[in-house]
Each structure stands twice: as structure tokens, then as C-alpha cells.
Amino acid sequence: MADQAQTPPIEDAIQAAIDATKAGRAMQVIDIVRAIVSRDEDIGDRWGLVADLAADAGDRFSAVRAQRKFAAAKPRDDDRRMKLSRMLNSAGRTEEAFEIAQALQKKHPTSAPAAFRTGNFAFFLGDMDCAKDMFWRVVKLDPNDVESWNQLVKLEKFELGDKAYGQMEALRDRLRKAGASKTKELSNLHYALGDAYDRIGEYDKAYENYAEGQAIMAAERPYDVAGERAYVERIKRTFSAALYKKLEDRGMGAESSRPIFIFGMPRSGTTLLEQLLTTHSQVKDGGELDAMRVAAFPLGRLDPQRLNHFQRNFGGPGGDPFGKLGQIYLRFVDEEFGPESEGRVVDKALDLPYHAGAAMAALPNASFVWIRRDPRDVALSVLKTRFLVRHDWTWAWERIAERMVQVEDLQRYFLELFPEKLLFIPYESLAAEPDVWAPKLLEHAGLPVEDVQNNFYKTDRAVKTASKTQVRQPISTKSIGGWRRYEEHMQPFLEAYEKARPSGWGNPYQAP
């Protein structure tokens, strides 16, 4: 009877999770949702809401568990199974996601969504023939499917005069007429046209489309430059040399050495490092994990009141709040990749530089690597990539410049704090001398040397980042200096970057 008194009715628990979601208390949502899932009660269609609450909070593991129950409640509901496939993919189970989507596509051969999901998962898994076949099926079934055009231009090289240009441009005109209701689709299509023209060397036309795609989103999604600058300063102020000495002296932080963290700007070579590492026999897998962002929710944006609450209340009886944060992170990693005994895990989340301080405090025995690439090549690559979430800094040259200065500020700060613990790799040197840098990388991560640099592109694993085609090719220097093809269009970036970057940092285009 005592247990029943302490356990709220399931509907009360669901309502508590909804209230916590509205209040922005993600860790509370995760705790409630996990308790609901573990109770394993028959709540029928309510499992769909529980799955959504878990996914919104960043708990991909619980989202999958709840969605499985939601799908099982109505086994013939194929929409539920398709949603399960999407959640499985988000949770790193792309092979199972592909199997479900492929079965649904065969069952519904005229379904454009089923064909798209099958193609998308095939693309992640490196099955380019299947991906192309599925995306072509989609645009034949639904010529207005922008996402499929966006993927096709990455897989096909359309020469000038190809009817694909006419089809995409006609779709662009229809989207323009649709107005505000189709702005995101229109932006996405401009990126597709930009990629198509870029692949055949029509750089002016490509830039025109990339810039238009950017401008559409910039008008809808503001970016708080002052707020982000202040956040970087709070990161440096919070994660001070004094804090790390205190944590070390008291033996605080989680003990595990499982994670290998890769910090750097998106499009700077982080996926290449990930692929090199995951080729190693002692590394299980990796990716753009959400685990540190979610685990660090209790820190908020590091405002003093939130920090005081974290330090007083989050550590529990042992008084080790960062150790608890590390344990939460490891729990997410173990759920996605299996127990630590199965191998190391690489984390290269896009926002990870902003969580470098928390990662080093919470997991002091992990391995840490920072990669930097020529900012001009990074800026161009960012311009050409349509990021999906939490990246409003990508929608204008000035925003990109500001973000790059912030990330470099963090890079310089943590390298000064941890010159030995943090391995710094210049991308250009890695590309030119992989036989030199790959052994250094493995040694720094505490891994025995293996010939990863000559085999990484053959590794059979899902790659979901914007680099999913590049990492299936041998290392080369051909992308270095690619920014020069767009040099006349990049002056706004160069001016903004050089203005925002402190002059005392030295040559902005030469690795320190």
C-alpha cells in the first residue's frame, strides 16, 4: 500500500511531464518519462504522447521504448511504425530503422513518405544505389517533394540542360507563389539548386541560390550575437583553472575513460576524425550525440543563480555535481551503444565546443581532441549546408563569422588550460599527412596503433552528418582552398570575421 501511495496515477505522471516540458525542466521530464516507461502499464494511445515528451526532452532511448509500445497497441497502424523508424534512427539504430521503412515501402509502393524514409536511411548506411532509386521514386510520385530533390543533387551530377533543373526551377516558382506558408521548403530548394550548380562548376549560380536560401531563413530566425558572446564569457568564467584544480584535488568527476570528445566547428573535419577513430577495433561507434547537451541541462546558460542551485542540489549526498552529470551522460551513451566493455565511443556533437568545460569537469579521464580548419573553407562549407535545428548562426555571413570567433575563443581558452590533455589538430596537416596524425590521434586516445588512415572510408557504419559522402572516400587535400572558387562572394564574411576576431590572436588563416 505504501508503494501505491507514493506512485502517482499514470495520468498524473503524464500531466506532470507535460507541465515540466512547458516549464523547460528537461531533466525532470526525463525522470518522469522513464518512470512511466518502467511501470509498463497498458495506457494504449497515450504511449504516443509519452514518446513525444521523451523525444522533445532529448531522451531518445525512452522515446523509442514508448513508441514501440505505441506501435504495438495498433500493430496494423503503419504511421506508428514509420514514426518508430524515425525515432530508431535518431537513437542510433539506423539498421533497424531501415528494415522497418523498407518493409513499409514494399507494402506501400506508391507511398512517397515510405520511399523517402527508405532512401534516407539507405543514404546514411552508405547504400547509394538504393538511396538514389528511392529518391527518384519519390520525385516521380510527388514532384513537389523538396527533401528528395535536396538529396538527389548530392547523389547525381546534373549537367546543364538536364530536365531536373527545369523541374526544380518550376517547383521553386510554385513555392514562391505559395508565400509564407512554404518559406522553409523554398529555402531548402534553393540549397538543392545551389548544390546542383556547384557540382558542375556554375559557382555564380550556385552562390545565388545558397544566398537566397540563407536570406529566407535569416528573415525568420534571428540570432542573438550579444547573448552568445556573453554566454562564451560565462563559460570561461565558470570553468576556471581554480575549478578544475578543486575538482582534481577532491577526486571529483565520473571515472570512466570511455568517451572520446571531438571539438571543432561544423564542417571542420570532425566527421573525418570520428571515422578514423571508429575504424579502430576498440572503438564501438560514435556520432553527433545529444548526450552532453541533455546531461548539462541542469547548468542552463551558466547564470549565477542556476549555477548556485546546481552546485548545492545536484551532487546528492556525495557533493559531486559534475560527477553526477558525467554519470547521466554515460547512462545515455551506454543505452545507445551498449556497455563500456563493448568499446570506446566518439562524441562530435555540433554544439560540443560550448560544452567542453562541462565535459572536462564531468569526465576528466576521457580523451579530448580539438580540430581547426581554415576558416574560409569552413565558412564556405557552412554556407552550402542547410542545418536542420539549433543553428540560426548559419543563415548569414556575419553570423557565421561571429560563431567562428566564439568557437576559436573557446579553443584558445581550453588549449591554454589543458595543453597536454587536449590534442589540437590542424585539418590541413591531417589531410596532408594522415600517416603522421592518425598514430598521434590513437596514442592520445590511449588506443594501440592500427592502420585506420588507410581503411576508414571502408568502415561499414551509418553516417548521418553533412559529410556522409566525403567520409566514404580516402583522405585527400582536394577540398583545401575550395573557398577560392567563391572568393568574390565571400568578402562580407572576410570583413566580418577579421573585424570580430581580436588582432592579438595572430594570423586568422594560419593554425596556431
NORZI-V841326 format. One record per backbone hydrogen bond with DSSP energy under -0.5 kcal/mol. NH is the residue of the N-H (numbers start at 0). CO is the residue of the C=O. E is the energy in kcal/mol with one decimal. If there is no record, write none. Layout:
NH	CO	E
NH	CO	E
This chain:
4	0	-2.1
5	1	-1.6
6	2	-1.5
7	5	-0.7
12	8	-2.1
13	9	-2.5
14	10	-2.3
15	11	-2.3
16	12	-2.0
17	13	-2.2
18	14	-2.7
19	15	-2.3
20	16	-2.0
21	17	-2.3
22	18	-1.6
23	20	-1.3
24	19	-2.7
25	23	-1.2
28	24	-2.0
29	25	-2.6
30	26	-2.3
31	27	-2.4
32	28	-3.1
33	29	-2.5
34	30	-1.7
35	31	-2.3
36	32	-2.8
37	33	-2.3
38	34	-1.2
39	35	-0.9
39	36	-0.7
40	35	-0.5
42	40	-1.3
45	42	-2.3
46	43	-1.7
47	44	-1.4
48	44	-0.6
49	45	-2.0
50	46	-2.5
51	47	-2.0
52	48	-2.5
53	49	-2.3
54	50	-2.5
55	51	-2.7
56	52	-1.5
57	53	-0.6
57	54	-1.1
58	53	-2.4
59	57	-1.3
62	58	-1.9
63	59	-2.0
64	60	-2.1
65	61	-2.7
66	62	-2.5
67	63	-2.5
68	64	-1.5
69	65	-2.2
70	66	-2.8
71	67	-2.5
72	68	-1.5
73	69	-0.6
73	70	-0.9
74	71	-0.6
76	73	-2.3
77	75	-1.1
79	76	-0.5
80	76	-1.2
81	77	-2.4
82	78	-2.2
83	79	-2.0
84	80	-2.0
85	81	-1.8
86	82	-2.2
87	83	-2.6
88	84	-2.2
89	85	-2.1
90	86	-1.6
91	88	-1.7
92	87	-3.0
93	91	-0.6
96	92	-2.1
97	93	-2.8
98	94	-2.0
99	95	-2.1
100	96	-2.5
101	97	-3.0
102	98	-2.0
103	99	-2.2
104	100	-2.5
105	101	-2.2
106	102	-1.8
107	103	-2.2
108	105	-0.5
110	107	-2.2
111	109	-0.7
114	110	-1.9
115	111	-2.7
116	112	-2.5
117	113	-2.0
118	114	-2.5
119	115	-2.9
120	116	-2.5
121	117	-2.2
122	118	-2.4
123	119	-2.1
124	120	-1.9
125	121	-0.6
125	122	-1.1
126	121	-2.5
127	125	-1.5
130	126	-2.2
131	127	-2.7
132	128	-2.3
133	129	-2.4
134	130	-2.6
135	131	-2.4
136	132	-1.9
137	133	-2.2
138	134	-2.2
139	135	-1.6
140	136	-2.3
141	137	-3.6
144	141	-2.1
145	143	-1.3
148	144	-1.4
149	145	-2.5
150	146	-1.6
151	147	-2.7
152	148	-2.0
153	150	-1.1
154	150	-0.8
154	151	-1.2
155	151	-2.8
157	155	-0.7
158	156	-0.7
161	158	-2.3
164	161	-1.5
165	161	-0.7
166	162	-2.3
167	163	-2.6
168	164	-2.8
169	165	-2.2
170	166	-2.0
171	167	-2.4
172	168	-2.1
173	169	-1.9
174	170	-2.4
175	171	-2.2
176	172	-1.8
177	173	-1.4
178	174	-0.8
178	175	-0.8
180	177	-0.8
181	178	-2.0
182	179	-1.2
185	181	-2.4
186	182	-2.6
187	183	-2.5
188	184	-2.3
189	185	-2.1
190	186	-1.8
191	187	-1.9
192	188	-2.7
193	189	-2.5
194	190	-2.5
195	191	-2.3
196	192	-2.5
197	193	-2.4
198	194	-2.1
199	195	-0.7
199	196	-0.7
200	197	-1.5
201	196	-2.4
202	200	-1.6
205	201	-2.3
206	202	-2.8
207	203	-2.3
208	204	-1.7
209	205	-2.7
210	206	-3.2
211	207	-1.6
212	208	-2.6
213	209	-2.5
214	210	-2.7
215	211	-2.1
216	212	-1.3
217	213	-2.8
218	214	-1.9
219	215	-0.7
219	216	-0.6
220	216	-2.5
221	219	-0.6
224	222	-1.3
227	223	-2.2
228	224	-2.4
229	225	-2.3
230	226	-1.8
231	227	-2.1
232	228	-1.9
233	229	-2.0
234	230	-2.3
235	231	-2.2
236	232	-2.3
237	233	-2.7
238	234	-2.7
239	237	-1.6
243	239	-2.1
244	240	-2.2
245	241	-2.2
246	242	-2.6
247	243	-2.5
248	244	-2.9
249	245	-1.7
250	247	-1.2
251	246	-2.9
253	361	-2.7
259	344	-2.2
260	366	-3.0
261	346	-2.7
262	260	-0.5
262	368	-3.3
267	264	-1.3
272	268	-2.0
273	269	-2.3
274	270	-2.7
275	271	-2.4
276	272	-2.5
277	273	-2.9
278	274	-0.9
279	276	-1.5
282	279	-1.6
283	281	-0.5
283	343	-2.9
284	343	-0.9
286	345	-1.6
288	286	-1.7
293	289	-2.3
294	290	-2.9
295	291	-2.2
296	293	-1.7
297	294	-0.6
298	295	-1.9
299	295	-0.6
299	296	-1.7
301	298	-2.1
306	302	-2.4
307	303	-2.5
308	304	-2.0
309	305	-2.4
310	306	-2.7
311	307	-2.0
312	308	-2.7
313	309	-2.0
317	314	-0.5
318	315	-1.6
319	314	-0.9
323	319	-2.1
324	320	-2.2
325	321	-2.4
326	322	-2.0
327	323	-2.3
328	324	-2.2
329	325	-2.5
330	326	-2.1
331	327	-1.9
332	328	-2.2
333	329	-3.0
334	330	-2.1
335	331	-1.7
336	332	-2.8
337	333	-2.2
341	338	-2.2
342	339	-1.9
343	281	-2.6
344	257	-1.4
345	284	-2.2
346	259	-2.5
347	286	-2.5
351	348	-1.7
353	350	-1.6
354	351	-1.9
355	352	-0.9
358	354	-2.7
359	355	-2.4
360	356	-1.5
361	357	-2.8
362	358	-2.4
364	253	-0.6
365	362	-1.9
366	258	-2.0
367	420	-0.7
368	260	-2.4
369	422	-3.3
370	262	-2.5
371	424	-2.0
376	373	-0.7
377	373	-2.2
378	374	-2.8
379	375	-2.0
380	376	-2.2
381	377	-2.7
382	378	-2.5
383	379	-1.8
384	381	-1.5
385	383	-0.5
386	384	-1.1
393	390	-1.7
394	391	-1.0
399	395	-2.4
400	396	-2.6
401	397	-2.1
402	398	-2.6
403	399	-2.4
404	400	-1.8
405	401	-2.1
406	402	-2.6
407	403	-2.3
408	404	-2.3
409	405	-2.1
410	406	-2.6
411	407	-2.9
412	408	-2.1
413	409	-2.7
414	410	-2.2
415	411	-1.7
416	412	-1.7
417	413	-2.7
421	417	-1.9
422	367	-2.3
422	420	-0.6
423	421	-0.5
424	369	-2.8
426	371	-2.9
426	424	-0.5
428	425	-0.5
429	425	-2.1
430	426	-2.8
431	427	-1.8
432	428	-2.7
435	432	-1.2
436	432	-2.2
437	433	-2.5
439	435	-1.0
440	436	-2.7
441	437	-2.4
442	438	-2.7
443	439	-2.5
444	440	-1.7
445	442	-1.4
446	441	-3.0
451	449	-2.2
453	450	-0.8
454	451	-1.2
455	451	-1.9
457	454	-1.9
458	455	-1.5
460	458	-1.2
462	123	-2.8
467	464	-1.5
470	466	-2.2
471	468	-1.1
472	469	-1.5
479	476	-1.5
481	478	-1.8
483	480	-1.8
484	481	-1.5
485	482	-1.8
486	483	-1.1
488	485	-1.6
489	485	-0.8
489	486	-1.1
493	489	-2.5
494	490	-2.7
495	491	-2.1
496	492	-3.2
497	493	-2.3
498	494	-1.7
499	495	-2.3
500	496	-2.0
504	501	-1.7
505	502	-1.5
509	506	-1.3
